[in-house]
Amino acid sequence: MKRILLGVIALIFMPLAVAGKPATFSTGDGAIRGYDPVAYFTVGEPTPGQDKYSTRWQGAIYKFSSADNLALFKSDPAQYAPQYGGYCAYAVSKGATANTEPEAWTIVNGKLYLNFSLSVQKRWRKDIPGHIKSADNNWPGVLN
């Protein structure tokens, strides 16, 4: 009986021990802190999304500023979603994860990269190709 009880307890708590970080950085406002990922490409600046234009993708809620942007995202989410699940691209290049701010963004070769802050973004910009190469090698292992 004791073995069965210990087994049940282990099964209950095992997901907590092996789950790691979520695949997408998200806050109570959603992915990208509620900002529209498509607007970075179409408007060229961070644009708050609206609850009425939202969808779930890879475990997070993404919000959009218009029905058109929502439709674009739904047609090809990987095209518009930030790289590395919206975690700081610089941090991922260093083998870690960090939160991001919508204002610290860069589009490189048609992909959206976010950073922890504008000051971290300055470090990121010193060697974007090198940081992308390192981050690609580290992703998604940094989630464990």
C-alpha positions in Angstrom: 0.0 0.0 0.0 2.8 2.4 0.9 4.5 1.8 -2.6 1.2 2.6 -4.3 0.8 5.8 -2.3 4.3 6.9 -3.1 3.8 6.1 -6.8 0.6 8.2 -6.9 2.4 11.1 -5.1 5.3 10.8 -7.6 2.9 10.9 -10.6 1.1 13.9 -9.2 4.3 16.0 -8.7 6.3 14.7 -11.7 5.0 17.2 -14.2 6.1 20.0 -11.9 9.6 18.6 -11.8 10.1 18.1 -15.5 7.9 20.7 -17.1 10.5 23.4 -17.5 9.6 26.8 -18.8 6.6 27.4 -21.1 7.4 27.3 -24.9 6.1 30.9 -25.2 6.8 33.8 -22.9 3.5 35.2 -21.8 2.1 37.5 -19.2 -1.4 38.1 -18.0 -1.8 40.3 -21.0 -0.8 37.5 -23.4 2.2 36.8 -25.6 4.3 39.9 -26.3 2.5 41.5 -23.3 -0.6 41.8 -25.4 1.0 43.5 -28.4 0.2 42.6 -32.0 3.0 40.5 -33.6 1.8 41.2 -37.2 1.9 45.0 -36.6 5.7 44.8 -36.3 5.8 43.8 -40.0 2.9 45.8 -41.3 3.1 49.1 -39.3 6.7 48.9 -38.2 6.2 49.6 -34.6 4.8 48.0 -31.4 1.0 48.2 -31.5 -1.3 47.0 -28.6 -3.7 44.2 -29.5 -7.3 43.9 -28.5 -9.0 41.1 -26.7 -11.7 40.8 -29.4 -9.0 39.9 -32.0 -7.1 37.1 -30.3 -6.1 33.5 -30.8 -4.2 30.8 -29.0 -1.0 29.4 -30.5 1.7 27.3 -28.8 0.1 27.6 -25.4 -0.2 31.4 -25.4 -2.9 34.0 -26.3 -1.8 36.4 -29.0 -3.7 39.6 -29.5 -4.1 41.7 -32.6 -5.0 45.3 -33.4 -7.4 44.3 -36.3 -9.3 41.4 -37.8 -6.9 41.6 -40.8 -3.8 41.1 -38.6 -5.5 38.2 -36.8 -6.3 36.6 -40.2 -2.7 37.1 -41.4 -1.4 35.4 -38.2 -3.8 32.5 -38.4 -2.7 31.9 -42.1 1.0 31.5 -41.0 1.7 31.9 -37.3 5.4 30.9 -37.6 5.9 33.8 -40.0 4.7 36.4 -37.5 5.4 35.0 -34.0 8.6 36.1 -32.3 11.5 33.8 -32.4 12.4 31.7 -29.4 8.9 31.8 -28.1 9.1 35.5 -27.5 11.9 35.2 -24.9 14.8 37.6 -25.1 16.9 36.6 -28.2 20.1 37.9 -26.5 19.5 35.8 -23.4 18.8 32.7 -25.5 22.1 33.3 -27.3 23.8 33.2 -23.9 22.0 29.9 -22.9 19.3 31.4 -20.7 15.8 32.9 -21.0 14.6 36.4 -20.0 11.4 38.3 -20.3 10.9 40.8 -23.1 9.6 44.3 -23.7 7.5 45.0 -26.8 9.6 48.2 -27.5 12.8 46.2 -27.8 12.4 44.5 -31.1 14.2 43.8 -34.4 13.2 42.2 -37.7 16.0 40.3 -39.3 15.5 38.3 -42.5 11.7 38.4 -42.1 11.8 37.2 -38.5 10.8 39.0 -35.3 13.3 39.1 -32.4 12.5 40.6 -29.0 14.9 41.7 -26.2 14.7 42.2 -22.5 15.1 45.9 -22.7 16.5 48.7 -25.0 19.9 48.5 -23.3 20.1 44.7 -23.9 19.0 45.4 -27.4 22.2 47.5 -27.9 24.3 44.5 -26.9 22.2 42.3 -29.3 22.8 44.6 -32.2 26.6 44.4 -31.8 26.6 41.0 -33.4 23.1 40.0 -34.6 24.2 37.2 -36.9 26.4 35.6 -34.2 23.7 35.9 -31.5 21.1 34.4 -33.9 23.5 31.5 -34.6 24.1 30.9 -30.9 20.4 31.3 -30.0 19.4 28.8 -32.7 21.8 26.3 -31.3 20.5 26.9 -27.7 16.8 26.8 -28.6 14.7 25.1 -27.2 17.1 23.5 -24.8 17.1 26.7 -22.6 13.5 25.8 -21.6 14.6 22.8 -19.5 
